[in-house]
Amino acid sequence: MKMNDTSSSSKAMIALYYCYTPTPINDVTQHISFQKDLCSEHKLNGRIRVSSEGINGVLSGTKFNLECYERALRQEIVN
């Protein structure tokens, strides 16, 4: 591996998404805390709007961290 190698997993990327949840988000305040903790853990920046109907977000970070965020969010929404 070269010292200046910039693999796609370490490049900065932007993710724009919206997600209508299969069931309503009953505790929006709790979900906002979940989002803040998850973004902090994965060093993501951006804006996320949460309502009982779903989530709308724009995040920036590495591809790897955005993929980790997506997996954790999918798990949270399904459970």
N, C-alpha and C positions, 0 to 999 in steps of 0.2 A: 504494500500500500504506500502510495506517495504521501509525503507530508502535507501537500496542499490538496489532497483528494477531497472533493466535496460530494459525497454520495447523496443520493436523493433523500435518504432518511434524515440527513442533517441540515438540508436546505430549509430556509424559512418558506412557509406556505400560508395561504389564507383559505379558510373553510367558511362557506356561507351555507346555512341550512335552516330548514324549518321542519318541525315534526309535530304532527297532530298525534297525541298520545292515544293508545287503544282504550284506556280508561282515564277518566279525569284525574288531574293532579289535585288531590284533596287538600294537601298542605303546601301551598305555594311558598310560604316562608321557609319551610324545611327544605324544599327543593332548591330554592335560591342558595341556601347555605351549602347544600350538596354541590351545586355548580361552582360556587366560589372556592370550596376546598379542592375540587377536582381540577379546576383551572390552575390554582396555585401549585398543586402537586405536580402538574405537568408543564409548568412554566408557560402557560398560554395567556394571551392578552386579547381583549376584544370586548364585545357587547353581547349579552344574552338577555332576552326578554322571556319571562315565564308567566304563563297564565294557566288557569285550570284546564284549558283546551289543548295546550301544547307549548312548544318552545321554538324560539326564533333566535338564531345566533350568527355572529360573525366573529371568528377567532383566528389568531395568527400564532404560529409556532412551527416546530419542526414536523415533518411528515410523521415520524415515529410517535411523537407526543400527541399529535392530532388523532392518529389511529388508536392510541391507548385511551384517549378521551372518548372516542366514538364507542369503543367496546364497553367501557364502564357505563356510559350513558344508556346504551341499548340494554344492558343488564339491569340498570336501575328502573328503566321504563317498563320492562317486561315484568319485573317482580313487584 
